[in-house]
C-alpha cells in the first residue's frame, strides 16, 4: 500500500481547484513524520499552541501551522536525524547572496521528481518524442535544485530523446553562450519538437537571437 504522499502524487490532483482528501492525508502524514524526526520542531509547535496533528487534518488545521520563512533556512542549519541517510543536498540559486541548502533522503528526492513529472504531463508539456534544451547550469557542475531535479525528471521520461545544457559553471563564473544556444535551437528544431526549460530570461535572449 502506498503511503499518503505517494498516493497523492499518483492521483490527478493538478486538475482540481480545491484540495481534496488525499491532500489533507498527505499533510497529516508529513507533519507526523516531521514531529517524529525533529523533537525541536514538535516543541516549537507546542509553544505556539499547536497540539498533536491529526492524521486526517482539515484545511483549518493546515492553515493554523506557524510559518517558518525562507530566510530562516538561509541563516540556520537544521540538525539532521542520525537515522535518516541523506542522498543529495540541493542548493537554491542564492539570488539574495546566500544559498540555502536542502538535504533530502531518497523518498523526498524521488517524490520531488514525481511531482515535477506530474505537473509536466498535466500541462501537456511532454506529450510525444522531443529533444530538451536546458537553459540551466549543467547538473554535473552544480547542486542547484533546478538543475538537479529537472535533469532527473527529464531523464526519467522516455519521450525525451536527449538533454543538452546551455550554461556552464567555469572558474571565472557562469558562461552562457548565446550564439551556441541559438544554433542549438535551430538545429534541434529540424528534427522535431523542442522542449525549452530553465531561466526565462536566457530563453528570451536566445529566441530574440
N, C-alpha and C positions, 0 to 999 in steps of 0.2 A: 504494500500500500504506500503510495507517495505521501510525503508529509505535506502540510498545507501550502508551503511555498511552491513546491514542485507542482501541486495540483493547480495553483493559481496560474503559474506560467504556462501550463498545458491548456488552459481554458481560453476562450475567445473573449478576453477581458478588454481588449483595446477598442472594441466597437460599442461598448456600453457607456452610457453617460454618467451613471452613478455607481459608487462602489457596491458590490454585492456581497453575499455571504462568504464566498471564497476569500475575498479581500480581507474581511474582518477576521476570519480564521487565521490567515497568514500573519496579520498584525499581532494577534494574540500569541501565536507560536514564536514570532521574533522577539517579542518583549519578554516572554518567559525564558527563552534561551539567553537573552542579554542579562536578565536578573541572575540566572544560574552561573554564568561565566564571570560576571563583574559585580561582586558584592558592593563595591563602592557606588555603582550606578543604582543598585537597589536601595542603598541608604539615601542617595540623592533624591530618588522618587519619594521615599517615605518622608523625608524632610519637607517636601513640598506637597504633602497631603495625598499622594497617590498610593492607594493600598495595593494589595495583590491584584495583578492584572488578570482579568478573566480570560479563559481560553477562547471564548466567543464574545469579544468585546463589541460594543456599539460604536457608532460614529462619535457620540459624546465622550466615550472612554478614550478614543484615539485623540480627539481634539483637546482633552484635558492634560495630555502629556506635556511636561515642561520642555520647551525648546532648548537645544544646545546649538548655538550658532556657529557657522563655519569658522570664523576667526579663532574659536577655541581650539579647533583641530590644528591650526597653524602655530599655536603657541604652547600647547600642552601635548606631551607624548603619553598616550593612554597605555597603561600596563596591559600586556597580553597574557591570556591564560596559559599556564605552563603545559596543560594537557591538550592544547589545540595547535597542531602544526600549521604554520603559515606557508603557502606555496608561492605567493607573489606579494610584492609591496608596490602598489601603484602610487604615482605622484600626480598632483594637479599640475596645471600649466604654470603656476606661480605668477599669475598676472599682477598680483599686488606686491611681488618681490620675494615672497617666501612660499614655496610649495608646501602643501600638506601631504602627508604620507598615509595611505590606507592599506594596512596589512589584511590579506584575505586568505581564508582557508580554502580548501578545494571546493566544497559545496558553494561557498559565496562567489568564487570566481566563475564556476560553472553557471550559476543562476544569473550572474550579471550578463554573461554571453547569451544565455537563453532569452532574457528579457529584450536584449537588443535585436536578436533574430526575430522574435515575435513581433516587435514593432516594425521592423523592415517589411516582413511579409504582410502584415495588416495594411500597411501603406501602399503595398504593391510595388515596392522599390525593387524587389528581387522576384521576378516572375518568369524568367527564362534565362538562357545562356548569355552571360555577359562577361566583359572584362572590367576590372576595377582599377581606377587610378586614385590613389590616396594622397591628398594634399595634407600630409601628416609626416612627422618625423619617422623614419624607418624604425620599427619596433626593436630591431637588433641593436639600436643605438640609444634607446631610452626606456624608462619605465613609466612614462606618462600614460595615464589611464586611457585617454582617447586612442592613442596608437595601439596599445597592447590589447585592449578589449575589442576594438573594431577589427584588428587583424585576426584575432581568434574567431570572431563571428564570421568574417568573410571566408576564412579557410575551412570553416565548418559547413559551408554552403556549397553543395555540389554544382549549382548553377554558375558559380563564379569560377571562370576558367583560369584567371591569373590575377595577381595583385601587384601593382607597381607603386613604390613610394617615391614622392617627388620632393621631399625635404630631407636634407642630410644634416646630421649633427657633426660639425667639424671643430677642430681645436680653436678656430677663430670665431665660432658661433654657428648659428643656423644658416644653412645655404639653401635658397630656393631659386632654381634656375628657370626663369620664366620662359625663355625660348625653348628649352627642352620640354617643359610642361605643355606648351602649345603644340609642339611637334608630336608629343605622346598622345594628345587628344585626337589630333588629325589622323595619326597612324592607326590608333585603336578603332576609330570610327569607321575605317574602311573595312573592318572585319565584323562589324555588328554593333549592338547596343553597348554603351559605355556607362558605368556607374562611377560618379564622382563623389568622394566622401572626404571630409576634413574641414579645414578652415574656409568659411565662405569668402573671406577677403582674397585669399590666394586663388580660389576657383574663379572669382570675378575677374581678377587680373589676367588669368590665363585665357578666359573666354573673350575678354576685350582684346587680348593679344592675338 
